[in-house]
Amino acid sequence: RGGGGSIVNISSVASTRALDEHIAYCTSKSAVDSITRVMALELGKHKIRVNSVNPTVTWTDMAAFAWSDPAKSGPMLAKIPMGKFVELEDVVNTVLFLLSDKSAITTGQHIILDGGMSAC
């Protein structure tokens, strides 16, 4: 319609890390990040912003099944300064911000949601 817009891709912090037994997942999320940057470049002239949200483990029913065992979740949580996994609401709120006019100049970015894990 010519009025610009915003696209938000869902990626993962796995796009920037090497995780054992996750070759397909890590490479596919790296591809999402690359697509995000190229789309931001190509669509910017149409006033369309393109960004990605890159969470660590997001606490969904599937995550609860996979990460409920403290023997598995404990070492991962120990790497996260905030000591908790991402909640679905954290992802939704970030997507809503990126879709809104409050992020009018933000494009080509990967918003990391990891409770500070990447700062360590």
OpenMM code with the backbone's topology and positions (N, CA, C; nanometers):
from openmm import Vec3, app, unit

residues = "ARG GLY GLY GLY GLY SER ILE VAL ASN ILE SER SER VAL ALA SER THR ARG ALA LEU ASP GLU HIS ILE ALA TYR CYS THR SER LYS SER ALA VAL ASP SER ILE THR ARG VAL MET ALA LEU GLU LEU GLY LYS HIS LYS ILE ARG VAL ASN SER VAL ASN PRO THR VAL THR TRP THR ASP MET ALA ALA PHE ALA TRP SER ASP PRO ALA LYS SER GLY PRO MET LEU ALA LYS ILE PRO MET GLY LYS PHE VAL GLU LEU GLU ASP VAL VAL ASN THR VAL LEU PHE LEU LEU SER ASP LYS SER ALA ILE THR THR GLY GLN HIS ILE ILE LEU ASP GLY GLY MET SER ALA CYS".split()
positions = [
    Vec3(0.0814, -0.1201, 0.0000),
    Vec3(0.0000, 0.0000, 0.0000),
    Vec3(0.0856, 0.1263, 0.0000),
    Vec3(0.2168, 0.1091, 0.0102),
    Vec3(0.3059, 0.2242, 0.0001),
    Vec3(0.3313, 0.2985, 0.1287),
    Vec3(0.2728, 0.2554, 0.2385),
    Vec3(0.2885, 0.3272, 0.3646),
    Vec3(0.3970, 0.2723, 0.4545),
    Vec3(0.4779, 0.1839, 0.4037),
    Vec3(0.5820, 0.1238, 0.4865),
    Vec3(0.5261, 0.0118, 0.5715),
    Vec3(0.6056, -0.0290, 0.6691),
    Vec3(0.5608, -0.1364, 0.7561),
    Vec3(0.6766, -0.1961, 0.8325),
    Vec3(0.6494, -0.3094, 0.8936),
    Vec3(0.7505, -0.3757, 0.9750),
    Vec3(0.7328, -0.5267, 0.9660),
    Vec3(0.8450, -0.5950, 0.9518),
    Vec3(0.8493, -0.7409, 0.9513),
    Vec3(0.9381, -0.7836, 1.0669),
    Vec3(0.8921, -0.8798, 1.1445),
    Vec3(0.9728, -0.9335, 1.2542),
    Vec3(0.9881, -1.0838, 1.2341),
    Vec3(1.1116, -1.1263, 1.2188),
    Vec3(1.1430, -1.2687, 1.2076),
    Vec3(1.1789, -1.3226, 1.3452),
    Vec3(1.1472, -1.4485, 1.3692),
    Vec3(1.1838, -1.5125, 1.4952),
    Vec3(1.3055, -1.6002, 1.4703),
    Vec3(1.4126, -1.5683, 1.5404),
    Vec3(1.5376, -1.6419, 1.5270),
    Vec3(1.5713, -1.7024, 1.6632),
    Vec3(1.6969, -1.7019, 1.6997),
    Vec3(1.7398, -1.7615, 1.8259),
    Vec3(1.8816, -1.7161, 1.8564),
    Vec3(1.9183, -1.7171, 1.9835),
    Vec3(2.0584, -1.6919, 2.0181),
    Vec3(2.1465, -1.8015, 1.9604),
    Vec3(2.0871, -1.9150, 1.9248),
    Vec3(2.1634, -2.0236, 1.8626),
    Vec3(2.2212, -1.9827, 1.7279),
    Vec3(2.1742, -1.8719, 1.6732),
    Vec3(2.2289, -1.8237, 1.5462),
    Vec3(2.3724, -1.7748, 1.5624),
    Vec3(2.4126, -1.7467, 1.6852),
    Vec3(2.5463, -1.6920, 1.7102),
    Vec3(2.6340, -1.7849, 1.7926),
    Vec3(2.5862, -1.9040, 1.8203),
    Vec3(2.6601, -1.9978, 1.9050),
    Vec3(2.6709, -2.1339, 1.8366),
    Vec3(2.7757, -2.2049, 1.8719),
    Vec3(2.7899, -2.3433, 1.8263),
    Vec3(2.7383, -2.4331, 1.9381),
    Vec3(2.6314, -2.5053, 1.9121),
    Vec3(2.5716, -2.5933, 2.0113),
    Vec3(2.5841, -2.7377, 1.9649),
    Vec3(2.6374, -2.8203, 2.0511),
    Vec3(2.6566, -2.9611, 2.0187),
    Vec3(2.5254, -3.0262, 1.9756),
    Vec3(2.5297, -3.1015, 1.8677),
    Vec3(2.4157, -3.1741, 1.8123),
    Vec3(2.3016, -3.0826, 1.7653),
    Vec3(2.3354, -2.9604, 1.7268),
    Vec3(2.2353, -2.8645, 1.6797),
    Vec3(2.2756, -2.8018, 1.5457),
    Vec3(2.3444, -2.8757, 1.4603),
    Vec3(2.3948, -2.8161, 1.3364),
    Vec3(2.2824, -2.7585, 1.2501),
    Vec3(2.1749, -2.8317, 1.2323),
    Vec3(2.0655, -2.7827, 1.1479),
    Vec3(1.9973, -2.6618, 1.2115),
    Vec3(1.9756, -2.6665, 1.3420),
    Vec3(1.9074, -2.5566, 1.4106),
    Vec3(1.9925, -2.4299, 1.4078),
    Vec3(2.1201, -2.4411, 1.4439),
    Vec3(2.2073, -2.3235, 1.4470),
    Vec3(2.2232, -2.2612, 1.3089),
    Vec3(2.2423, -2.3443, 1.2076),
    Vec3(2.2608, -2.2889, 1.0731),
    Vec3(2.1313, -2.2286, 1.0189),
    Vec3(2.0181, -2.2889, 1.0489),
    Vec3(1.8922, -2.2317, 0.9990),
    Vec3(1.8627, -2.0982, 1.0668),
    Vec3(1.8947, -2.0858, 1.1941),
    Vec3(1.8725, -1.9587, 1.2626),
    Vec3(1.9733, -1.8529, 1.2167),
    Vec3(2.0948, -1.8949, 1.1820),
    Vec3(2.1910, -1.8014, 1.1225),
    Vec3(2.1391, -1.7502, 0.9887),
    Vec3(2.0746, -1.8377, 0.9135),
    Vec3(2.0150, -1.7973, 0.7859),
    Vec3(1.9027, -1.6962, 0.8077),
    Vec3(1.8226, -1.7159, 0.9112),
    Vec3(1.7163, -1.6191, 0.9429),
    Vec3(1.7772, -1.4818, 0.9702),
    Vec3(1.8873, -1.4784, 1.0448),
    Vec3(1.9535, -1.3504, 1.0739),
    Vec3(2.0054, -1.2849, 0.9461),
    Vec3(2.0632, -1.3639, 0.8582),
    Vec3(2.1142, -1.3101, 0.7319),
    Vec3(2.0002, -1.2582, 0.6443),
    Vec3(1.8929, -1.3346, 0.6357),
    Vec3(1.7760, -1.2907, 0.5593),
    Vec3(1.7216, -1.1595, 0.6164),
    Vec3(1.7206, -1.1489, 0.7482),
    Vec3(1.6723, -1.0269, 0.8137),
    Vec3(1.7548, -0.9059, 0.7691),
    Vec3(1.8864, -0.9198, 0.7689),
    Vec3(1.9729, -0.8078, 0.7293),
    Vec3(1.9529, -0.7709, 0.5819),
    Vec3(1.9468, -0.8722, 0.4949),
    Vec3(1.9311, -0.8449, 0.3521),
    Vec3(1.7946, -0.7832, 0.3244),
    Vec3(1.6911, -0.8347, 0.3883),
    Vec3(1.5572, -0.7776, 0.3689),
    Vec3(1.5531, -0.6329, 0.4182),
    Vec3(1.6209, -0.6042, 0.5310),
    Vec3(1.6247, -0.4656, 0.5810),
    Vec3(1.6886, -0.3742, 0.4772),
    Vec3(1.7952, -0.4207, 0.4155),
    Vec3(1.8627, -0.3431, 0.3123),
    Vec3(1.7730, -0.3235, 0.1900),
    Vec3(1.7135, -0.4307, 0.1431),
    Vec3(1.6339, -0.4243, 0.0201),
    Vec3(1.4989, -0.3548, 0.0376),
    Vec3(1.4387, -0.3687, 0.1547),
    Vec3(1.3043, -0.3129, 0.1748),
    Vec3(1.3047, -0.1742, 0.2384),
    Vec3(1.4203, -0.1304, 0.2856),
    Vec3(1.4289, 0.0019, 0.3477),
    Vec3(1.3796, 0.1139, 0.2575),
    Vec3(1.4100, 0.1033, 0.1297),
    Vec3(1.3668, 0.2079, 0.0350),
    Vec3(1.2150, 0.2167, 0.0232),
    Vec3(1.1477, 0.1118, 0.0699),
    Vec3(1.0008, 0.1102, 0.0700),
    Vec3(0.9450, 0.1442, 0.2081),
    Vec3(1.0342, 0.1889, 0.2970),
    Vec3(0.9984, 0.2241, 0.4351),
    Vec3(0.9462, 0.1033, 0.5131),
    Vec3(1.0011, -0.0125, 0.4809),
    Vec3(0.9675, -0.1351, 0.5539),
    Vec3(1.0881, -0.1725, 0.6389),
    Vec3(1.0652, -0.1834, 0.7680),
    Vec3(1.1692, -0.2221, 0.8628),
    Vec3(1.1646, -0.3734, 0.8810),
    Vec3(1.2825, -0.4341, 0.8940),
    Vec3(1.2908, -0.5790, 0.9131),
    Vec3(1.3896, -0.6064, 1.0266),
    Vec3(1.3440, -0.6775, 1.1271),
    Vec3(1.4264, -0.7105, 1.2438),
    Vec3(1.3983, -0.8546, 1.2842),
    Vec3(1.4811, -0.9059, 1.3734),
    Vec3(1.4537, -1.0383, 1.4286),
    Vec3(1.4569, -1.0329, 1.5802),
    Vec3(1.3865, -1.1251, 1.6409),
    Vec3(1.3902, -1.1459, 1.7854),
    Vec3(1.4609, -1.2793, 1.8059),
    Vec3(1.5654, -1.2769, 1.8898),
    Vec3(1.6520, -1.3931, 1.9090),
    Vec3(1.6535, -1.4349, 2.0557),
    Vec3(1.5555, -1.5137, 2.0976),
    Vec3(1.5539, -1.5575, 2.2375),
    Vec3(1.6390, -1.6823, 2.2606),
    Vec3(1.6745, -1.7019, 2.3868),
    Vec3(1.7298, -1.8300, 2.4294),
    Vec3(1.6102, -1.9222, 2.4538),
    Vec3(1.6239, -2.0240, 2.5330),
    Vec3(1.5130, -2.1145, 2.5618),
    Vec3(1.3912, -2.0326, 2.6040),
    Vec3(1.2809, -2.0500, 2.5341),
    Vec3(1.1567, -1.9796, 2.5655),
    Vec3(1.0622, -2.0799, 2.6299),
    Vec3(1.0119, -2.0446, 2.7484),
    Vec3(0.9343, -2.1379, 2.8297),
    Vec3(0.7949, -2.1585, 2.7717),
    Vec3(0.7836, -2.2620, 2.6888),
    Vec3(0.6568, -2.3069, 2.6303),
    Vec3(0.6304, -2.4481, 2.6826),
    Vec3(0.5198, -2.5073, 2.6429),
    Vec3(0.4932, -2.6458, 2.6823),
    Vec3(0.6041, -2.7390, 2.6344),
    Vec3(0.6522, -2.7167, 2.5117),
    Vec3(0.7592, -2.8005, 2.4589),
    Vec3(0.8882, -2.7812, 2.5395),
    Vec3(0.9188, -2.6566, 2.5752),
    Vec3(1.0388, -2.6300, 2.6550),
    Vec3(1.0266, -2.6928, 2.7933),
    Vec3(0.9084, -2.6855, 2.8507),
    Vec3(0.8879, -2.7458, 2.9832),
    Vec3(0.9155, -2.8954, 2.9774),
    Vec3(0.8724, -2.9599, 2.8686),
    Vec3(0.8982, -3.1026, 2.8513),
    Vec3(1.0487, -3.1292, 2.8390),
    Vec3(1.1165, -3.0454, 2.7623),
    Vec3(1.2587, -3.0679, 2.7341),
    Vec3(1.3514, -3.0212, 2.8457),
    Vec3(1.3114, -2.9200, 2.9233),
    Vec3(1.4021, -2.8563, 3.0190),
    Vec3(1.3597, -2.8691, 3.1647),
    Vec3(1.2580, -2.9478, 3.1950),
    Vec3(1.2098, -2.9580, 3.3341),
    Vec3(1.3066, -3.0306, 3.4269),
    Vec3(1.3905, -3.1153, 3.3727),
    Vec3(1.4873, -3.1874, 3.4549),
    Vec3(1.5981, -3.0918, 3.5003),
    Vec3(1.6108, -3.0677, 3.6321),
    Vec3(1.7141, -2.9762, 3.6820),
    Vec3(1.8559, -3.0141, 3.6392),
    Vec3(1.8787, -3.1420, 3.6133),
    Vec3(2.0112, -3.1839, 3.5670),
    Vec3(2.0428, -3.1245, 3.4296),
    Vec3(1.9391, -3.1032, 3.3484),
    Vec3(1.9579, -3.0417, 3.2169),
    Vec3(1.9467, -2.8900, 3.2239),
    Vec3(1.8454, -2.8404, 3.2934),
    Vec3(1.8216, -2.6956, 3.2956),
    Vec3(1.9211, -2.6210, 3.3845),
    Vec3(1.9684, -2.6856, 3.4907),
    Vec3(2.0585, -2.6192, 3.5855),
    Vec3(2.1829, -2.5593, 3.5219),
    Vec3(2.2587, -2.6362, 3.4432),
    Vec3(2.3786, -2.5787, 3.3806),
    Vec3(2.3467, -2.4623, 3.2863),
    Vec3(2.2348, -2.4712, 3.2152),
    Vec3(2.1969, -2.3619, 3.1252),
    Vec3(2.1560, -2.2384, 3.2049),
    Vec3(2.0742, -2.2571, 3.3067),
    Vec3(2.0317, -2.1434, 3.3894),
    Vec3(2.1504, -2.0779, 3.4596),
    Vec3(2.2517, -2.1552, 3.4909),
    Vec3(2.3711, -2.0997, 3.5555),
    Vec3(2.4449, -2.0022, 3.4644),
    Vec3(2.4235, -2.0124, 3.3334),
    Vec3(2.4866, -1.9217, 3.2366),
    Vec3(2.4071, -1.7922, 3.2175),
    Vec3(2.2866, -1.7873, 3.2732),
    Vec3(2.1968, -1.6733, 3.2530),
    Vec3(2.1953, -1.5892, 3.3808),
    Vec3(2.2548, -1.4691, 3.3788),
    Vec3(2.2603, -1.3880, 3.5005),
    Vec3(2.1249, -1.3643, 3.5667),
    Vec3(2.0181, -1.3526, 3.4894),
    Vec3(1.8860, -1.3305, 3.5481),
    Vec3(1.8268, -1.4589, 3.6043),
    Vec3(1.8908, -1.5751, 3.5764),
    Vec3(1.8535, -1.7014, 3.6379),
    Vec3(1.7216, -1.7608, 3.5943),
    Vec3(1.6731, -1.7216, 3.4754),
    Vec3(1.5464, -1.7786, 3.4283),
    Vec3(1.5449, -1.7813, 3.2763),
    Vec3(1.4591, -1.8680, 3.2244),
    Vec3(1.4413, -1.8747, 3.0806),
    Vec3(1.3477, -1.7627, 3.0354),
    Vec3(1.3449, -1.7395, 2.9067),
    Vec3(1.2581, -1.6385, 2.8477),
    Vec3(1.1135, -1.6864, 2.8562),
    Vec3(1.0246, -1.5963, 2.8910),
    Vec3(0.8811, -1.6264, 2.8911),
    Vec3(0.8226, -1.5851, 2.7567),
    Vec3(0.7181, -1.6520, 2.7144),
    Vec3(0.6528, -1.6194, 2.5875),
    Vec3(0.6150, -1.4714, 2.5819),
    Vec3(0.5708, -1.4176, 2.6935),
    Vec3(0.5327, -1.2760, 2.6997),
    Vec3(0.6507, -1.1842, 2.6675),
    Vec3(0.7729, -1.2242, 2.7041),
    Vec3(0.8915, -1.1449, 2.6712),
    Vec3(0.9095, -1.1347, 2.5203),
    Vec3(0.8878, -1.2453, 2.4512),
    Vec3(0.8991, -1.2466, 2.3049),
    Vec3(0.7880, -1.1625, 2.2436),
    Vec3(0.6659, -1.1822, 2.2892),
    Vec3(0.5510, -1.1078, 2.2355),
    Vec3(0.5706, -0.9576, 2.2534),
    Vec3(0.6127, -0.9145, 2.3715),
    Vec3(0.6316, -0.7710, 2.3963),
    Vec3(0.7397, -0.7116, 2.3075),
    Vec3(0.8456, -0.7872, 2.2819),
    Vec3(0.9524, -0.7388, 2.1942),
    Vec3(0.9026, -0.7293, 2.0505),
    Vec3(0.8281, -0.8288, 2.0057),
    Vec3(0.7707, -0.8240, 1.8707),
    Vec3(0.6773, -0.7043, 1.8572),
    Vec3(0.5913, -0.6831, 1.9567),
    Vec3(0.4989, -0.5690, 1.9507),
    Vec3(0.5735, -0.4363, 1.9437),
    Vec3(0.6824, -0.4242, 2.0194),
    Vec3(0.7641, -0.3025, 2.0133),
    Vec3(0.8194, -0.2839, 1.8722),
    Vec3(0.8745, -0.3907, 1.8142),
    Vec3(0.9342, -0.3790, 1.6814),
    Vec3(0.8307, -0.3524, 1.5727),
    Vec3(0.7077, -0.3956, 1.5934),
    Vec3(0.6014, -0.3672, 1.4974),
    Vec3(0.5455, -0.2258, 1.5122),
    Vec3(0.5702, -0.1656, 1.6258),
    Vec3(0.5120, -0.0342, 1.6546),
    Vec3(0.5963, 0.0798, 1.5981),
    Vec3(0.5364, 0.1980, 1.5963),
    Vec3(0.6067, 0.3186, 1.5532),
    Vec3(0.7129, 0.3623, 1.6544),
    Vec3(0.7129, 0.3048, 1.7737),
    Vec3(0.8132, 0.3389, 1.8747),
    Vec3(0.9521, 0.2889, 1.8348),
    Vec3(0.9584, 0.2007, 1.7357),
    Vec3(1.0871, 0.1530, 1.6851),
    Vec3(1.1074, 0.1982, 1.5399),
    Vec3(1.0624, 0.3194, 1.5100),
    Vec3(1.0563, 0.3687, 1.3722),
    Vec3(1.1908, 0.3712, 1.3000),
    Vec3(1.3009, 0.3779, 1.3706),
    Vec3(1.4322, 0.3848, 1.3059),
    Vec3(1.5084, 0.2525, 1.3179),
    Vec3(1.4481, 0.1536, 1.3792),
    Vec3(1.5149, 0.0256, 1.4030),
    Vec3(1.4907, -0.0689, 1.2869),
    Vec3(1.5992, -0.1077, 1.2199),
    Vec3(1.5887, -0.2052, 1.1109),
    Vec3(1.7208, -0.2789, 1.0957),
    Vec3(1.7110, -0.4041, 1.0547),
    Vec3(1.8302, -0.4858, 1.0350),
    Vec3(1.8929, -0.5338, 1.1647),
    Vec3(1.8171, -0.5305, 1.2732),
    Vec3(1.8712, -0.5648, 1.4045),
    Vec3(1.8221, -0.7009, 1.4522),
    Vec3(1.9029, -0.7598, 1.5374),
    Vec3(1.8688, -0.8870, 1.6013),
    Vec3(1.8596, -0.8593, 1.7500),
    Vec3(1.7402, -0.8636, 1.8037),
    Vec3(1.7172, -0.8314, 1.9440),
    Vec3(1.7339, -0.9597, 2.0258),
    Vec3(1.8405, -0.9629, 2.1039),
    Vec3(1.8743, -1.0804, 2.1840),
    Vec3(1.7937, -1.0782, 2.3136),
    Vec3(1.7242, -1.1873, 2.3414),
    Vec3(1.6500, -1.2058, 2.4676),
    Vec3(1.7117, -1.3261, 2.5384),
    Vec3(1.8052, -1.2994, 2.6280),
    Vec3(1.8751, -1.4116, 2.6903),
    Vec3(1.9064, -1.3906, 2.8384),
    Vec3(1.8428, -1.2917, 2.9002),
    Vec3(1.8639, -1.2706, 3.0437),
    Vec3(2.0082, -1.2346, 3.0783),
    Vec3(2.0831, -1.1858, 2.9819),
    Vec3(2.2213, -1.1445, 3.0058),
    Vec3(2.3253, -1.2497, 2.9725),
    Vec3(2.2835, -1.3640, 2.9214),
    Vec3(2.3779, -1.4725, 2.8925),
    Vec3(2.4876, -1.4283, 2.7953),
    Vec3(2.4527, -1.3507, 2.6952),
    Vec3(2.5535, -1.3090, 2.5966),
    Vec3(2.6478, -1.2020, 2.6496),
    Vec3(2.6149, -1.1435, 2.7633),
    Vec3(2.7028, -1.0427, 2.8233),
    Vec3(2.8186, -1.1063, 2.8988),
    Vec3(2.8083, -1.2340, 2.9240),
    Vec3(2.9122, -1.3023, 3.0023),
    Vec3(3.0219, -1.3573, 2.9147),
] * unit.nanometer
topology = app.Topology()
chain = topology.addChain("A")
for resn in residues:
    res = topology.addResidue(resn, chain)
    for name in ("N", "CA", "C"):
        topology.addAtom(name, app.Element.getBySymbol(name[0]), res)
